[in-house]
Amino acid sequence: MAGSGSGEDGQRPFDEALLDTRTPGEYAVAPDGRTIAVSLQSTVDDVGRHFPSELWIGGLDHGLTRLTDGHAPAWSPDGARLAFLSDRVTPGHNLPYTIDVAAGGGETSVVGEPRLAATPKGSAESVAWSADGSRLLVLAADPGSYALDWSARAVTGADGVAPRVRRPRDAWRRLFLVDLASGEAEEVGPDDLSIWEFNAAGDGMVVALVSEDPTGNGWYDARLVTLDLGARAASPLHRGTRSLEGITIAPDGRHVAVVEGYSSDPGLLTGSVTIVDLATGAATDPWPGLETVGRVTWAGPDHLWYARYAGTGTAIGELWLNGRSEERWVGDAFVGPELTKPSIELTDDGTVFGTHQAHALPPELARFDPTTAAWTRLTGFNETVTAGRNFPDVRQVRWTAPDDGVEIQGRLITPQGTQGPWPMIVAVHGGPTWNWNAYFSDSEPNAVLLAEAGYAVLQPNPHGSSGRGHAFAEQLLGDPGGIDLRDIMAGVDWCVAEGIADPSRLGICGLSYGGFMAGWAVTQTDRFAASVAMSVVADFRSFQLTSEVAAWAESILRARWDDVGGPYDERSPVTQARLATAPTLVIAGELDRCTPVAQGELLFGALADAGCETELVILPGEGHVPVSRRHALEAIRRTQAWFDRFL
């Protein structure tokens, strides 16, 4: 298998090397204004832990040193301690810890060992300090909750085992107040609301996104509230016309900013910036037309910075509450600690920094210079990943949508230094409210590895994708597998006409919504010679009744699951499987709560019944995206082997 590398030159195989990538993320700036704490997150699990992460501390000018294992850092008001989360006791079950750290002027020294702060019910997801530094606010998800990470598994209990007994509304996200002196954890959030995220100001102001429905479905309709921790009550602030995510309180405590947009999944939301007056609850969008923002961060009482998708790249800029805006940089790079949305951070002196990556440039901590509009990469965590490696060629491509004539954008990755036509694989992204961007290395399907193995890989961003505004994303609603498939096939035609693709050797693959499209496309056209469908939606009706994010199906189909003969039947790959002829590999995670394993089994069974060549691979212990090295490699290598066999 060419893509996995031979290792004869002493290097690790290319696919293994890419999985060694570590990403700086979850930053916290100390009260001195210059010292930062950063979690360094592994791509895969090599040590029996759930998304292993290390904490590093230091200054942008002084360099970083490793502190301990953990993530989600938060500085105490006096800068003498760091709170963080860790699953060091039970893999997958996070608890809050503190450690004494002396910080000043960007330099740090460790003066203690990690101390367990408390053992609240559930797995901790975020932490913040009280104004006097004596207590912690901890948001924790009950065992059995829908995990808000790429695994989409159930949150495990303290014994490491997810509950097998389920009842309606039996798992909530709760807010606890932890007394550091006693270790007692008191629940302080409303007992009838699930809390998805919160942000606390130093004066005791707490705002949160909450829902009555504690399942993953509740996230889509979460509303913004203020919390009275003493009374365990919530006061309404803002209910968006779309979903909400990424709340942050202004330094003077007068306003809260939140991003509002349509999103198919928690964590993928990008959109407009809404400003809510905390005294009156009045909500405004001072910057109409700015609709692709991932996150914002306050630079002053009336001043923010944003990071946004800009087509197949990203951009950053400044906003003022009077409606003024100024874009400061746009480029063919991705800025953000996670591949789910663009994001930047600020130090107190206004220094802009974040995680920077691009094709052939692994994610590293970087500083932005507003004077030169350039990024300076500050760390070298991933130097061994790229050392001596040759990456395939990449370029942005554009073609015309057949339905409405708008420009469709995408990325084309091809074998380095060679000319087409090549066998070509269409990689359809998940979401669908996500997009192919200037990532160093994608999740499965991994275009870098497929191109290194000799394939051209087209990464289209059709209607429904992020990065083009609300209307472009929402045009897919009511038509999944319709307008977007026509966009994709127009891109295939363009690649054939340009001499890029060999029309007799076309494949399609994808994960999540991309998996749905890979299973659906082969029932709608015979142009693909092979397909790999991973973490699929195969039957919308059973998906509605088993998935933790079933509300997504109702929104994208604009129908009810019990409407017999309607979109739930018409747009399900299993009901059209008799039309499929392309050999199709189906890969599923055993513990996936987003697209449950039965979806893969149904697609496999329907294709087999239709006489279509097919194979089903179930990855034990995995969820939506495999997080163990063993199973991530299994998915990567089986995908390439399938295409090698049929293309």
C-alpha positions in Angstrom: 0.0 0.0 0.0 1.8 3.1 -1.2 -0.1 5.5 1.0 1.1 3.9 4.2 4.8 4.1 3.3 7.4 1.3 3.6 9.4 2.7 6.4 12.6 1.5 4.7 14.2 4.8 5.1 13.8 4.6 8.9 10.8 6.9 9.0 7.5 5.9 10.5 4.9 5.1 7.8 3.3 8.2 6.5 -0.2 7.4 7.9 1.3 6.6 11.4 3.3 9.8 11.3 0.3 12.0 10.5 -1.5 10.4 13.5 1.4 11.6 15.7 0.3 15.2 15.1 -0.5 17.2 18.3 -2.6 20.4 18.3 -2.2 23.4 20.6 -5.7 24.4 21.9 -7.8 25.5 24.8 -5.7 28.5 25.8 -5.9 30.5 29.0 -4.2 33.9 29.6 -2.9 34.5 33.1 -3.7 37.7 35.1 -0.3 39.0 34.3 -1.6 39.4 30.8 1.3 37.6 29.1 1.6 34.1 30.5 -0.5 31.5 28.8 -1.5 27.9 29.5 -2.2 25.7 26.4 -3.5 22.2 26.2 -1.6 20.1 23.6 -4.0 17.6 22.3 -3.1 14.3 20.6 -4.8 13.2 17.4 -5.3 9.6 18.6 -5.2 7.6 21.8 -2.0 5.7 22.4 -2.2 5.3 26.1 -5.7 4.1 26.9 -7.0 7.6 27.6 -9.8 9.5 25.9 -8.1 12.2 23.7 -4.8 12.5 25.6 -3.7 16.0 26.3 -0.8 17.8 28.1 -0.8 21.2 29.7 2.1 23.5 28.7 2.7 27.0 30.2 4.9 30.0 29.4 4.9 33.1 27.3 4.7 33.8 23.7 8.2 35.3 23.9 9.7 33.0 26.4 8.6 29.6 25.1 6.5 26.9 26.7 7.3 24.1 29.2 5.3 21.0 30.0 3.3 21.2 33.2 1.3 18.0 33.5 -1.4 15.9 31.8 -4.7 17.6 31.4 -6.8 20.1 29.4 -9.3 23.0 29.7 -6.9 25.3 31.7 -8.2 28.2 33.8 -6.1 30.6 35.9 -7.0 31.7 39.4 -7.7 35.4 39.9 -4.3 35.9 41.5 -2.4 33.9 38.9 -1.0 31.5 41.5 -3.0 28.5 40.6 -4.2 26.7 37.5 -7.4 24.7 37.4 -7.8 22.0 34.7 -9.6 18.8 33.8 -8.0 15.3 33.6 -9.2 11.7 33.2 -6.1 10.4 34.9 -8.2 8.3 37.3 -10.7 6.8 34.9 -10.1 7.0 31.1 -12.9 9.2 29.5 -14.1 10.5 32.9 -12.8 14.0 33.6 -12.4 15.5 37.0 -11.3 19.0 38.1 -7.8 19.6 39.5 -5.7 22.5 40.6 -2.0 23.0 40.7 0.1 25.8 42.2 2.0 27.8 39.5 4.0 31.0 39.9 3.5 33.1 36.8 4.9 36.5 35.9 5.9 38.3 32.8 5.5 35.3 30.6 7.7 33.1 32.8 6.4 30.4 35.1 7.5 27.9 37.7 5.7 25.0 39.2 5.5 25.0 43.0 3.2 22.0 43.6 1.6 18.8 42.5 -1.9 18.4 41.0 -4.7 18.2 43.6 -8.1 16.7 42.9 -10.6 19.5 43.6 -13.8 17.4 43.9 -15.6 14.4 42.4 -18.9 15.8 41.2 -21.4 13.6 39.5 -20.6 13.2 35.9 -17.6 13.9 33.7 -16.4 17.5 33.8 -16.4 19.5 30.6 -15.4 23.0 31.6 -14.2 24.9 34.7 -14.0 28.5 35.9 -12.9 30.3 39.1 -14.9 32.3 41.6 -13.9 35.9 42.0 -12.2 35.3 45.4 -10.3 32.1 44.1 -11.8 29.9 46.8 -14.2 28.0 44.6 -14.6 26.5 41.1 -17.6 26.4 38.8 -17.6 23.0 37.1 -19.9 21.9 34.2 -20.2 18.1 34.2 -22.2 15.7 32.0 -24.0 12.8 33.6 -22.9 9.3 32.6 -24.8 8.4 29.5 -24.9 11.9 28.1 -24.0 12.6 24.5 -20.3 13.3 24.3 -19.5 16.7 22.7 -16.4 15.5 20.9 -15.7 13.8 17.7 -16.2 10.3 19.2 -19.9 11.1 19.9 -19.9 8.2 22.4 -21.8 8.1 25.6 -20.1 9.9 28.5 -18.7 7.2 30.8 -19.2 6.9 34.5 -16.6 7.0 37.2 -16.1 3.3 36.8 -15.3 3.8 33.1 -18.4 2.0 31.9 -21.2 3.8 30.1 -24.6 2.8 31.4 -26.5 0.2 29.5 -29.9 1.0 31.1 -31.5 4.1 29.4 -34.6 6.0 30.3 -36.0 9.2 28.8 -34.3 12.4 30.2 -32.0 10.4 32.4 -28.7 12.2 31.7 -28.2 16.0 32.2 -25.4 18.5 32.0 -25.1 20.1 35.5 -23.3 23.0 37.0 -21.5 22.5 40.3 -19.9 24.9 42.7 -16.8 23.3 44.3 -15.4 24.5 47.6 -11.6 24.0 47.3 -11.1 23.8 51.1 -13.6 21.0 51.7 -13.8 19.4 48.3 -17.6 19.5 48.4 -19.4 19.9 45.1 -22.8 21.6 45.3 -25.1 21.6 42.3 -26.1 25.2 41.6 -27.7 25.1 38.2 -31.5 24.8 37.7 -32.7 21.3 38.2 -34.9 21.3 35.2 -32.4 22.6 32.6 -29.5 21.0 30.9 -26.5 23.4 30.6 -24.5 23.2 27.4 -22.0 25.9 28.1 -21.4 28.8 30.5 -19.3 31.9 30.9 -18.7 33.6 34.2 -17.6 37.2 34.9 -15.5 38.1 38.0 -18.4 39.8 39.8 -20.5 36.6 39.9 -22.4 37.1 36.6 -23.0 33.7 35.0 -24.6 33.3 31.5 -25.3 30.0 30.0 -26.9 28.2 27.1 -29.6 25.9 28.4 -32.4 23.6 27.2 -35.3 21.6 28.7 -34.3 18.6 26.6 -31.0 17.0 28.1 -30.3 14.8 25.0 -28.2 15.9 22.1 -31.4 17.2 20.5 -31.7 19.9 23.1 -28.6 21.7 21.9 -30.3 22.8 18.7 -32.9 24.9 20.5 -30.7 26.0 23.5 -31.4 29.6 24.7 -29.3 32.2 26.4 -30.0 32.9 30.1 -28.5 34.4 33.2 -28.1 32.1 36.2 -28.8 32.8 39.8 -26.7 30.2 41.5 -28.1 30.8 45.0 -31.7 30.4 43.9 -30.8 27.8 41.2 -32.9 29.8 38.7 -32.5 31.0 35.2 -33.7 34.3 33.7 -34.2 34.5 29.9 -31.9 36.7 27.8 -32.1 35.6 24.2 -33.6 32.9 22.1 -32.1 32.9 18.6 -33.8 32.3 15.3 -31.0 29.8 14.7 -28.8 27.8 17.1 -26.4 29.5 19.5 -22.8 28.7 20.5 -19.7 30.4 21.8 -20.9 32.8 24.5 -18.5 35.3 26.1 -19.1 38.2 28.5 -17.5 41.7 27.8 -14.8 42.9 30.2 -17.2 45.5 31.7 -20.0 43.0 32.2 -22.5 45.0 30.1 -22.8 42.7 27.0 -22.5 39.1 26.0 -21.5 38.0 22.5 -22.8 34.8 21.0 -22.5 33.2 17.5 -25.8 32.4 15.9 -26.3 30.1 12.9 -27.7 27.0 11.4 -25.6 23.9 12.3 -26.0 20.2 11.8 -23.9 19.3 14.8 -22.9 20.7 18.2 -19.4 22.2 17.9 -19.7 23.0 14.2 -21.7 26.2 14.4 -20.5 29.2 12.5 -22.6 32.3 11.7 -23.5 35.8 12.7 -22.3 37.6 15.9 -25.2 38.6 18.2 -24.6 41.1 21.0 -27.0 40.9 23.9 -27.4 43.8 26.5 -27.2 42.1 29.9 -29.3 44.8 31.5 -32.2 44.9 29.1 -31.9 41.6 27.1 -31.9 43.5 23.8 -30.2 41.6 21.1 -28.6 43.1 18.0 -26.4 42.1 15.1 -24.3 45.2 14.4 -22.5 43.6 11.5 -25.1 42.3 9.0 -23.5 40.3 6.2 -20.8 38.8 8.5 -22.2 35.3 8.6 -19.2 32.9 8.7 -17.7 33.6 12.2 -16.5 30.7 14.3 -15.7 32.5 17.6 -15.2 36.0 18.9 -13.1 37.3 21.8 -13.4 40.7 23.5 -10.5 43.2 23.2 -12.3 45.9 25.3 -15.8 46.9 26.4 -16.9 47.8 22.9 -14.3 46.0 20.8 -13.9 42.4 19.6 -11.8 40.2 17.4 -13.3 37.5 15.2 -12.1 34.5 13.2 -14.2 33.2 10.3 -14.3 30.9 7.4 -13.4 32.6 4.1 -14.2 30.1 1.5 -11.6 27.3 1.7 -9.4 29.5 3.9 -9.9 31.6 7.0 -9.8 35.3 8.0 -9.6 37.3 11.2 -10.6 40.9 11.9 -11.9 43.5 14.4 -15.4 44.5 15.3 -16.7 47.5 17.2 -20.2 47.7 18.8 -21.0 50.8 16.7 -21.1 48.6 13.6 -17.6 49.2 12.4 -15.6 46.2 11.2 -12.1 45.8 9.7 -10.7 42.6 8.3 -7.1 42.3 9.2 -6.0 39.1 7.4 -7.4 36.5 5.0 -5.4 33.5 3.7 -5.1 29.9 2.6 -4.5 28.7 6.2 -6.7 27.5 9.0 -6.6 29.4 12.3 -8.1 27.6 15.3 -7.4 24.8 17.8 -10.0 22.5 16.4 -11.0 21.7 12.8 -14.6 22.5 13.7 -14.4 26.3 13.6 -12.0 29.2 13.2 -10.8 30.8 16.5 -8.2 33.2 17.9 -7.2 34.5 21.4 -5.8 37.8 22.8 -3.4 38.6 25.6 -4.1 41.6 27.8 -1.7 43.8 25.8 -3.6 43.1 22.6 -1.4 40.4 21.1 -3.3 38.1 18.8 -2.4 34.5 18.8 -3.8 31.1 18.0 -3.2 27.8 16.4 -2.1 28.0 12.8 -2.0 25.3 10.2 -2.1 24.8 6.4 -1.4 22.1 3.8 2.0 20.6 4.7 2.2 22.9 7.8 1.2 21.1 11.0 -0.7 23.0 13.7 1.5 25.1 15.9 1.0 28.1 18.2 1.5 31.3 16.2 1.4 35.1 16.8 -0.3 37.5 14.4 1.3 40.8 13.6 -1.3 43.4 12.6 1.4 45.7 11.1 2.6 43.1 8.6 -0.6 41.0 8.5 1.6 37.9 8.9 1.6 34.9 11.2 4.8 33.8 13.0 4.8 30.2 14.1 6.2 29.9 17.6 6.4 26.2 18.5 7.7 23.1 16.8 5.7 20.3 18.5 5.2 18.5 15.1 8.7 18.9 13.5 9.2 15.1 13.4 5.9 14.6 11.7 6.9 16.5 8.6 10.7 16.0 8.6 11.8 14.6 5.3 8.2 14.2 4.1 7.0 15.2 0.6 3.4 16.4 0.6 1.1 16.2 -2.4 0.1 19.2 -4.4 -2.9 21.2 -3.5 -4.9 24.0 -5.2 -8.3 25.7 -4.9 -10.8 24.9 -7.6 -14.1 26.4 -8.6 -17.0 25.5 -10.9 -20.6 26.5 -11.5 -23.6 25.0 -9.6 -26.1 23.6 -12.1 -29.2 24.7 -10.0 -28.6 28.4 -9.4 -25.3 29.2 -11.2 -23.4 30.2 -8.1 -19.7 29.4 -7.8 -18.9 26.2 -6.0 -15.5 26.1 -4.3 -13.3 23.1 -3.4 -9.8 21.9 -2.9 -8.0 19.5 -5.2 -5.1 17.4 -3.8 -3.0 15.5 -6.4 0.1 13.4 -6.5 3.2 15.6 -6.2 4.8 16.7 -9.4 2.7 14.5 -11.8 0.1 15.1 -14.4 -3.4 13.7 -14.8 -5.7 12.2 -15.6 -5.5 10.3 -12.3 -8.0 7.9 -10.8 -10.1 10.4 -8.7 -11.8 10.1 -5.3 -14.5 12.6 -4.3 -14.2 13.1 -0.6 -17.5 14.5 0.8 -17.2 16.3 4.2 -19.4 15.7 7.2 -21.9 18.0 8.8 -23.0 19.1 6.2 -22.4 22.4 8.0 -18.6 22.1 7.9 -16.2 22.6 5.0 -13.0 21.4 3.5 -10.4 24.1 4.5 -6.7 24.6 4.6 -6.1 21.8 7.1 -2.8 20.1 7.6 -4.3 16.6 7.7 -8.0 15.7 7.5 -9.9 13.1 9.4 -11.0 10.0 7.5 -11.1 10.1 4.5 -7.5 11.4 4.6 -6.9 13.2 1.3 -3.2 13.7 1.9 -2.6 9.9 2.2 -4.9 9.1 -0.8 -3.1 11.6 -3.0 0.3 10.3 -1.8 -0.9 6.9 -2.9 -1.6 8.1 -6.5 -5.1 9.4 -6.4 -6.5 12.9 -7.2 -8.9 13.9 -4.4 -11.6 16.4 -5.0 -12.8 18.0 -1.8 -16.0 19.9 -2.7 -17.9 22.5 -0.6 -21.3 22.2 -2.1 -24.6 23.9 -1.0 -25.0 23.2 2.7 -21.4 23.8 3.5 -20.0 26.4 6.0 -18.1 29.5 4.9 -20.5 31.0 2.4 -23.2 32.5 4.7 -26.6 31.5 6.0 -28.5 31.2 2.7 -25.9 29.0 1.1 -25.9 26.6 4.1 -29.6 26.5 4.5 -30.4 26.0 0.8 -29.8 22.3 1.5 -32.6 22.1 4.0 -35.4 19.9 2.5 -33.1 18.6 -0.2 -30.2 16.4 1.3 -28.6 14.4 -1.4 -30.2 16.6 -4.1 -28.7 20.0 -4.7 -25.4 19.1 -3.1 -25.1 15.9 -5.1 -25.7 17.9 -8.3 -23.0 20.4 -7.2 -20.6 17.5 -6.6 -21.3 15.8 -9.9 -20.7 19.1 -11.7 -17.3 19.2 -10.0 -16.6 15.7 -11.2 -17.5 16.8 -14.8 -15.2 19.8 -14.5 -12.3 17.6 -13.3 -12.9 15.2 -16.3 -13.0 18.1 -18.7 -9.8 19.6 -17.3 -7.9 16.3 -17.7 -7.7 15.8 -14.0 -9.9 12.7 -13.5 -10.0 9.5 -15.4 -13.8 9.1 -15.9 -13.5 5.3 -15.8 -11.9 5.3 -12.4 -14.0 7.5 -10.0 -14.6 6.8 -6.4 -16.5 8.5 -3.6 -16.1 8.4 0.2 -17.1 10.3 3.3 -17.7 10.2 7.0 -21.0 11.1 8.8 -23.0 13.2 6.4 -20.2 12.4 3.9 -20.9 8.8 4.7 -24.6 9.3 3.9 -23.6 10.9 0.6 -21.2 8.0 -0.2 -24.0 5.5 0.4 -26.6 7.7 -1.4 -24.6 8.7 -4.5 -24.1 5.1 -5.7 -27.9 4.7 -5.7 -28.3 7.8 -7.8 -25.6 7.5 -10.4 -23.5 4.7 -11.9 -20.4 6.8 -12.5 -18.6 5.7 -9.4 -16.6 2.5 -9.5 -16.2 2.2 -5.8 -17.5 3.8 -2.5 -16.4 3.9 1.1 -19.2 5.0 3.5 -18.1 5.6 7.1 -20.4 6.5 10.1 -23.4 6.6 7.8 -27.0 7.7 7.9 -28.6 4.8 5.9 -32.2 4.9 7.1 -33.5 8.2 8.3 -36.5 6.7 10.2 -34.4 4.4 12.4 -31.8 7.1 12.7 -34.6 9.4 14.1 -35.4 6.9 16.8 -31.9 5.9 17.8 -29.6 8.9 17.3 -28.8 11.5 20.0 -29.1 14.2 17.3 -32.3 13.1 15.7 -33.5 16.8 15.6 -31.0 17.3 12.8 -33.0 14.8 10.6 -36.3 16.7 11.1 -34.6 20.0 10.2 -32.8 18.8 7.1 -35.7 16.7 5.8 -38.4 19.2 6.9 -40.7 16.3 7.7 -41.7 13.9 10.5 -40.3 10.4 10.9 -43.8 8.8 10.8 -44.8 10.4 7.5 -44.8 7.1 5.5 -43.6 7.5 1.9 -42.2 11.0 2.6 -38.6 12.2 2.7 -37.7 9.8 5.4 -38.2 7.0 2.9 -37.3 8.9 -0.3 -33.9 10.1 0.9 -32.7 6.9 2.7 -30.0 5.0 0.9 -31.4 1.7 2.1 -34.7 2.3 0.2 -32.7 2.9 -3.0 -30.0 0.3 -2.5 -31.5 -1.9 -5.3 -30.1 0.7 -7.7 -26.5 0.5 -6.5 -23.8 -1.4 -8.4 -20.6 0.2 -7.1 -18.7 -2.0 -4.6 -19.2 -0.2 -1.2 -17.2 -0.6 2.0 -19.1 0.4 5.1 -17.3 1.3 8.3 -19.0 1.9 11.6 -18.1 2.6 15.3 -19.6 0.2 17.8 -20.5 2.9 20.3 -21.5 5.7 18.0 -24.4 7.7 19.4 -24.5 10.1 16.5 -24.9 7.6 13.6 -25.5 4.4 15.5 -23.8 1.2 14.4 -27.1 -0.2 13.2 -27.0 2.4 10.4 -23.9 0.8 8.9 -25.5 -2.7 9.4 -28.6 -1.6 7.5 -26.7 -0.2 4.6 -24.6 -3.3 4.4 -27.6 -5.5 4.5 -29.5 -3.6 1.9 -26.6 -3.5 -0.5 -25.9 -7.3 0.0 -29.6 -8.0 -0.6 -29.4 -6.0 -3.8 -26.4 -8.1 -5.0 -24.0 -5.2 -4.7 -20.5 -6.1 -3.6 -20.1 -4.8 -0.1 -18.2 -5.3 3.1 -18.9 -4.1 6.7 -16.2 -3.2 9.2 -17.3 -2.5 12.8 -14.7 -0.9 15.0 -15.1 -2.1 18.6 -15.2 0.5 21.3 -15.2 3.4 18.8 -17.7 6.1 18.2 -18.3 8.5 15.3 -14.7 9.0 14.5 -12.1 6.4 15.6 -9.9 7.8 18.4 -7.5 4.9 19.0 -4.4 4.7 16.8 -5.2 1.0 16.0 -8.7 1.7 14.6 -7.8 5.0 13.0 -5.2 3.2 11.0 -7.6 0.4 10.3 -10.1 2.9 8.7 -7.4 4.7 6.7 -5.8 1.5 5.4 -9.0 -0.3 4.6 -10.3 2.8 2.7 -7.2 2.9 0.5 -7.1 -0.8 0.0 -10.8 -0.8 -1.2 -10.0 1.9 -3.8 -6.8 0.2 -4.8 -8.8 -3.0 -5.5 -11.5 -1.4 -7.6 -9.9 1.7 -9.1 
